[in-house]
């Protein structure tokens, strides 16, 4: 259960239900400072205000309402509240604001071309919530703004000229915080490029502002451009609510698949049971687990990092306990723009002249004849 009932939050903002469930209202009434959070929660965040001077604070009322406890022990609140560790150079020393060379691998401003067949289209640097673990934490240091139509046009032109590009990932910031007119402009122009097979939208709005998907105009855009896939970002089962379920039903009604990528985060989800519950909860609302990412080496984020092997152990635990539908690919994004690589448990534990020895999810071993495997 939420720390306070949903009605409490509506009373706090003196808002009617129809407004609370309006995505515009959620964005307009974002909490953008620790001083505001102090008034709402009754907590003292004077220490954290040092971090706030470097990395901004931002959350929707809805996402804040999911917290069960206003402390860093709560997985929701921990993703909202600044931490002194974010600016501790002993912790963050080997981090980078652009660990994957997104800016260096940018032939046109706003566009990153790392893989031969796909590009990253950064449509805005605005987000409804400033996630403390954000891999593009450099946007915390910038003003909140979207790109211009002229910038978009230069990006479209590059994509048109490069026929090897088959997929465009629209990201940001969060592209679904843009007005429908601008989203429609981006989708229409990409849709007209014949060699584009897939338009992937990366957004956390389903997590932090699910009412975005109550918007009929946005849903009509999804229905019109059937190349769209939506990739969202749930990190903890507490983020999945009845509002999530309704939003996903609305999205699926347009024929748009919904995938999820999770980041492995210390103190939030680095636990086998929590991860199992998350994967099961995603499947219940018809979201397909897609990726589980090792935490990126981004400056300001490294206090969330677990060991690489922690994720391997979690994947070993999930295998056999959760349907294959609920098993994500555990991966690390390599520095310097070298791309993602999967990290897999090793189920082959031995081999001799005639047999290969496998280990199953329970740790039991079985010898399989090599003649069977030819």
N, C-alpha and C positions, 0 to 999 in steps of 0.2 A: 504493500500500500504506500501511497505518497505520504510524506511527512505531514502534510496538511491536505484536506480534501480539496477537490477542484473548485468547489463553491467558494472556499476561502479566498482563492486567488482571484476569482471574479469579483468578490466583494472588495478585495484590496485595491483593485484597479477601477472599481465602480463600473464594471463592464457587463453588458448583457451577453448571453450565450452566443447569440448570432455574431457579435463582434469578436468575442474570444476565439471563435472558430473561423475568423476571417484572417487570411494570411497577411494582408496588408496591415491589419491592426497589430499583429504580433511583431512585424518588422518595425512599425512606427513606434511601438512601446518597448523596444529593446532596452535592457538594463546595460548601460554603457560605462559604469564606473563602480569602484568599490564603495564609494560613499552611498550610492543608491542601494547596493547590496546590503550595506550595514543597516540602512533604514528598514529594509524588507525583512531581513533575517534576525536583526537584533544582535548580531555578532560584531566583534571588533577586528577589522582587517588592516589596522594601522601598519603592521610589519609588511604586509603584502603590497602596500602602496608604493614601496620602493621599486618593486617589479613592474607595477602598473605604469610607472614613468617610462619604461622601455617597451613593454609588450601590452597592448591594449586589452581591455576587458569588454566582453559583449555576449549577451545571451537573450534569447526570447523568453518572455514570461512562461510560455508553455514548457520549454525545456527545463527551466529552473523549477517548475512545479513538479517535475518527476523526482527530484531529490527526496530521499527519505531522511536525510540528516544533513545539516548545514556544517559539515566538516570534511576534511580531506579523506576521511574514512569512507565517505560515500562515493560510489563510482561515477555518479552524475556530477556531483558538486566538484569532484576532483578534476573533471574535464573543463570546468568553468573558472575556478578560482586560481589566481596567480600564485606562484610558489617562488620563494627566494632562490630555490635551486635553479630556476630558469636563467638567472643572471650570475650564478656562481661559476667563475672561470675554472675552478678546480674540477668541476663536473662537466662543464660545457666546452673545455679547451679544444678538443679535437673535432668539435662540430663545425658545420658550415651552413651559411644561410642558403646556399644553392649547391647541396651535395651531389646532385645529379646533372649539373651543368645545363640546366634548362635554359638559362639565359645565353650561355655560350653556344648551345646547339640550336640557336634561334635565327633562322635565315631571314625572318620577318618579325618585327616586334610583336610579341604576343603569341607567336607560334613556335613550338619546339618540334624538331624533326630528328628523333633519335633512332627509331626503327625504320627500315626501308618502306614498309607498307602502311604506316600510320603516323599521324601527327597529333600533338597536343595543342588544342585551341583554347587559350586562356582568355575567356570572354570578359572577365571582370575581376577586381581584387576585393570585392565586397562579400562578406559572409554574414548570415544572421547571428551566428555564434562564433566567437573566436576560440576554437578548440586549443587547449594548452599544448596538445601533442602535434599540432599542425606541421606537416612536412614542408609547407611553404610559409613558414613563420615570418619570412621576410616581409610578407604583406602586412603584418602587424605594424611595421615601421612606416608604411606608406599611408597616404590619404585614401579614404573610401571612394572609389570611382570605377565606373565601367569604361570600356574602350569606346571610341567613337565609331560611327558607321564607316568613316574613311579608313580607320585602322582595320576594321573587319574586311573591307573591300581588298586591301592589300594582302590580307591573309587568304582570302578566297582566290585571288589571282595566283598566288604561289601554288596552292593546291591544284588548281586547274592545269598548271603547266607541268605538274609532276604526276604522270599517269600511273606510277607505281604505288601511289597512295590509295589504299582501298578503304581505310577506316579513319574517322576523325573522332577524337575524344574531346568533347567540350567540357572544360573545367573552369577553374578560376583561382581564387574565390569560389563562389557558388553561382553558377550560371542561372539557376532557377530563382534567384533573387531579382533577376532582371525583369522588366515589364514584358508582358506577352508580345507586344509589338516588336521589341528587339529580339526576343527569342524566335519569333516567327521569321524575322529577317534573316537571322543566322541559318535557321533550318531550311528555308526556301532556297537560299543561295547554295548551300551544301547539297541539297537534294537535286539541284539542277546539274551538278557535276556528275557525269555519267559513270566515271570510274570509281565513285564512292559507293561501297556496298553497305557499310555500317556507320551509323552516327551514334556514338556512345556518349551519354550525358552523365557526368560524375557530379553527384549532388548529395548534400547532407540534409536537405530540407525535409525529407521523409522522417528523419530522426528528430530534428529540432523545431520543425514547423510543418507538420503533416497536412495542415489545412491548405497548404499550397496546392495540394492535389484534390481539393474540393472545388477548385476553380474550373468551371466548365470550359472556359476559353482555352486554358492550358491543355485540358484533356482533349479538346478538339484538335489542337496542334499535334498532339501525340498520335491521334487517330489518323490524321491526314498524312503524316510523314512516317510510313511504316518501317523505315530503316532504323528507327530509334530503339536503342537498348538503354535502360536506366540502371546505373550502378550507384548504390547508396553505401552508407558507412555506419553500421551499428556496431558498437563495441561491447555492449553489456545487455543482458536480458531485461534489465529495468527500463531500457529505452523503448521497448516494444509494448504498445498500449492498444486499447480499443480504437483510438484515433488512427494508429498505424494501420490496423487491420482494415478500417474503412478506406483509408487513403490507397492502400495496395489494391483493394477491390476496384477502386476507381481507375487506377492505372492499368490493371490487367484487362479491364473492360475495353480499353483502346487497342488491345493487341500488343502492348509493350511489355517485354519481359523485364523482370526486376532481379538484379543480382546484388550481392553484398560483399564488400571487402572490409575486413576487420584488421585493426593493428594490435599486435600483442603489446600490452601496456602494464608495466609493473604497478601493482596496487589497484588495478582496475579489473583485469581479466586474465591474469597470468596464473590460472588455476584450472585444473582439468574439469572439475564439476561445473564451474561457471561457464567455461567454453562449451561444454556439452549442452547446458541449458540454453545458451545463446543460439547454438545451431538448431536445436529442437524448436525453439521459439520462432526463429526465422522461417523454418519450414511450415510451421502451423499457420503463418499468415501468407504463405506462398512466395517467400523470398528465397532464392537459391544462394547458399553460401558459395562464394567465388574464390576469394583470396583471404589468407591470413598472412599478414605482413610482419616480418621482423621490424622492430622500430627503426625508423630512418635516422641517420647521423646528422640531424639538423640542429644547429645551435639553438639552445633554449628548450630542447626536447629530451636531451640525453638522460635526464633523471627518470624517464619512463622506460628506459631500455632494460630488457631482461637478457639472460644468456641465450645464445643461439640454440643451445641444446634444450632449453626449457620448452621451446616450441616443438621440437622433435618429440619430446616426451608427451606433450599434449596431443600431437597427431597420432602417436602410438596408442594413447588412451582412447581417442575417438574411434579409431578403426575397430570395427566389430561391435561397438556399442551404439553407434549412430549409423543410420542408413547411408549408403553411398551418396545419396542426394544431399546429405548434410555435411559431407567432408570437403572442406575448402582445400585449395592448394597453398601450402606453406611456402613462402618465398621471401627472398631478400632482394632489394633493389641495390645493385652494385654501385659504388661511388663512380664519379667522373663520367656518368652517362653510359655505363657499360651494360645497362639493362637488367631485367629481373631474371633470377634463376630459381627454380624450385628446390626446396630442401625436403628430402624424403627420409623416413625411417628405413633402415636396411633390414629387409626381411630374408635376405640370403645370408646365412650365418656359417656356412661351410660347404666344402666341395671335395670330392675325391674322383677317382678315375671313372666311376660308374654312376655316382649320385650327386645331386645338389640338395643341400639341407636347408629347409625353410623354417622360419619361426612364424607362428600365427599370432593373432592379437592377444591371446592368453599367455604367450610366452612358450607354448608347446612347440616342439620341433617335429618335423616330418621329413623323411628321406624320399626324394622323388627321382626315379630312374631318368638318366639323361636321354635314353631312347624315347621316353615319353615326351620329352621337351623338344625333340627335334622337329 
